[in-house]
Structures are given as C-alpha cells and as structure tokens.
Amino acid sequence: MTASTAVVHALIVLSVAAACALLAIFAPPFARLLLRGIRAEVEVRQYAESLFLARSLFATRRRTGLLVLVSLFERRVEIVADSGFTGRVSAAEWTDVIARMTPHLRGRRPVEAVKEALAAIDALLAAKGFRGDGDAANELPDSPIQERGQ
C-alpha cells in the first residue's frame, strides 16, 4: 500500500463519517436509527424527572403533581407521578395510560395522544377516588410545557 492509497482510504472514511453526521443532524429518522432503545428510554426518563423537579411540579399540598412527557424524537412517553399517588395508582396503570397514547404517536398525531392521555388519566384518578377541591385554587399551571430538543 502506498502513501497515496492510505490517504485516499482515509479521505473516503472521513467523508462517509461526515456525511453520516450531517444526515443525523438534518434527518431525524436517520438519527433515530443510531439511537439504541435502552438509551432512549433512560434519556427520556431522566429528562422527565429533571423537568418535574425543575418546574417544581412536586409543590402541591397533597403531593399529587403529575407530568406526562411526550418526546417526539424518541417517540416515547414518560409519566412522572408525585408521591401522593404511591400505593393508590400502580406503575402498571400508568403504563396502560402510555399504551393508549402509543398508537397516536406512531401515527404522528401527538395532539390526539395527549388528549387520550388526559382522558385516561381523568378516568383513572376518578376511579381511584381522587377528587378536586371545587373551591381550591389550582396549585399548578394547566398549560403545556413545550421545549425544543437539542
């Protein structure tokens, strides 16, 4: 192998790597191919928990703050429930709520997924005996939190 052949091979490898990097930046479906499922799961869970803490969603009298995070890039949903739900709502029941959202997300209908989640959560909490205080002030904002991925 001559020096020029080695340089040509190195340029080919670096060019392919640069093209893949650019494709990953500008084409999310390609970037998603490079993301392992377990990594996406862990990253979305950590982000949801940090958002729950950063937005002080735990700061309610009965510790019943709830965050439903929809990550469009990873196509994952994570529910972070405060300690007021412990022992009354199981992890399997939260998983059922997520399962109802998943078909909408696969169909690229995030608004319908969130509507489905809100309906499912409302029914679940009503069945578990959670009732709102009609005259009490809302302790958390009802508006969605939207953040652009980085």
C-alpha positions as CSV (number, residue, x, y, z in Angstrom):
1,M,0.0,0.0,0.0
2,T,1.4,3.3,-1.0
3,A,1.1,6.6,1.0
4,S,-1.4,8.0,-1.6
5,T,-3.6,4.9,-1.3
6,A,-3.7,5.3,2.5
7,V,-4.6,9.0,2.2
8,V,-7.4,8.1,-0.3
9,H,-8.8,5.5,2.0
10,A,-8.7,7.9,5.0
11,L,-10.5,10.6,3.0
12,I,-13.2,8.1,2.0
13,V,-13.7,7.0,5.6
14,L,-13.8,10.6,6.8
15,S,-16.1,11.7,4.0
16,V,-18.6,8.9,4.8
17,A,-18.4,9.8,8.5
18,A,-19.0,13.5,7.8
19,A,-22.0,12.6,5.5
20,C,-23.5,10.4,8.2
21,A,-23.0,13.1,10.8
22,L,-24.7,15.7,8.6
23,L,-27.5,13.3,7.8
24,A,-28.0,12.6,11.5
25,I,-28.3,16.3,12.2
26,F,-30.7,17.1,9.4
27,A,-32.7,13.9,9.0
28,P,-34.2,12.8,12.4
29,P,-35.4,9.4,11.0
30,F,-31.7,8.6,10.2
31,A,-30.6,9.8,13.6
32,R,-33.3,7.6,15.2
33,L,-31.7,4.6,13.6
34,L,-28.5,5.3,15.5
35,L,-30.3,5.6,18.9
36,R,-30.5,2.4,20.9
37,G,-33.8,1.7,22.6
38,I,-32.5,1.4,26.1
39,R,-30.6,4.7,25.7
40,A,-33.7,6.5,24.5
41,E,-35.6,5.0,27.5
42,V,-33.1,6.2,30.0
43,E,-32.6,9.6,28.5
44,V,-36.3,10.3,28.3
45,R,-36.9,9.1,31.9
46,Q,-34.0,11.3,33.2
47,Y,-35.2,14.3,31.3
48,A,-38.8,13.8,32.6
49,E,-37.6,13.6,36.2
50,S,-35.4,16.6,35.8
51,L,-38.2,18.6,34.3
52,F,-40.5,17.5,37.1
53,L,-38.0,18.9,39.6
54,A,-37.1,22.0,37.7
55,R,-40.7,23.1,37.3
56,S,-41.5,22.3,40.9
57,L,-44.4,20.0,40.0
58,F,-44.0,18.4,43.4
59,A,-45.0,21.6,45.2
60,T,-48.6,20.7,45.9
61,R,-50.3,20.2,49.3
62,R,-51.2,16.6,48.7
63,R,-48.1,15.8,46.6
64,T,-50.2,15.0,43.5
65,G,-48.2,16.6,40.8
66,L,-48.2,14.7,37.5
67,L,-46.0,15.1,34.4
68,V,-46.8,13.5,31.1
69,L,-43.8,13.9,28.8
70,V,-44.1,13.2,25.1
71,S,-40.7,13.0,23.4
72,L,-41.3,13.3,19.7
73,F,-37.8,12.5,18.6
74,E,-37.5,9.3,20.6
75,R,-41.2,8.6,20.2
76,R,-41.6,7.8,23.8
77,V,-43.9,8.8,26.6
78,E,-42.9,9.0,30.3
79,I,-45.2,9.7,33.2
80,V,-43.7,11.1,36.4
81,A,-46.2,10.9,39.3
82,D,-45.6,12.5,42.7
83,S,-45.6,10.6,46.0
84,G,-49.3,11.3,46.6
85,F,-50.1,8.6,44.0
86,T,-47.9,6.0,45.6
87,G,-49.9,3.0,46.8
88,R,-53.1,4.2,45.1
89,V,-52.0,4.1,41.4
90,S,-49.7,1.4,40.3
91,A,-46.9,1.5,37.7
92,A,-48.9,-0.9,35.5
93,E,-51.8,1.6,35.5
94,W,-49.6,4.4,34.3
95,T,-48.2,2.0,31.7
96,D,-51.8,1.4,30.5
97,V,-52.2,5.2,30.0
98,I,-49.0,5.3,27.9
99,A,-50.2,2.3,25.9
100,R,-53.3,4.2,25.0
101,M,-51.2,7.1,23.7
102,T,-48.7,5.0,21.7
103,P,-50.9,4.3,18.6
104,H,-51.4,8.1,18.1
105,L,-47.7,8.8,18.4
106,R,-46.9,6.1,15.9
107,G,-49.4,7.7,13.6
108,R,-47.7,11.1,14.2
109,R,-50.7,12.6,16.0
110,P,-49.2,14.0,19.2
111,V,-52.2,16.2,19.9
112,E,-54.6,13.2,19.9
113,A,-52.1,11.2,22.1
114,V,-52.2,14.0,24.7
115,K,-56.0,14.1,24.6
116,E,-56.1,10.4,25.0
117,A,-53.7,10.6,28.0
118,L,-55.8,13.3,29.7
119,A,-59.0,11.3,29.2
120,A,-57.3,8.1,30.5
121,I,-55.8,9.9,33.5
122,D,-59.0,11.6,34.4
123,A,-60.9,8.3,34.3
124,L,-58.1,6.5,36.3
125,L,-57.9,9.1,39.0
126,A,-61.7,9.3,39.4
127,A,-61.8,5.5,39.7
128,K,-59.1,5.7,42.4
129,G,-61.0,8.3,44.4
130,F,-59.0,11.4,43.6
131,R,-61.3,14.4,43.6
132,G,-60.5,18.0,43.0
133,D,-61.5,20.6,45.6
134,G,-64.1,22.7,43.8
135,D,-63.3,25.9,45.6
136,A,-59.5,25.4,46.0
137,A,-57.1,27.3,43.7
138,N,-55.2,25.3,41.1
139,E,-51.7,24.8,42.5
140,L,-50.0,24.1,39.2
141,P,-50.4,25.7,35.8
142,D,-52.6,23.8,33.3
143,S,-50.7,25.0,30.2
144,P,-48.4,22.6,28.4
145,I,-44.6,22.9,28.6
146,Q,-43.1,22.9,25.2
147,E,-39.3,22.7,24.7
148,R,-37.4,22.2,21.6
149,G,-34.9,19.3,21.6
150,Q,-31.2,20.0,21.4
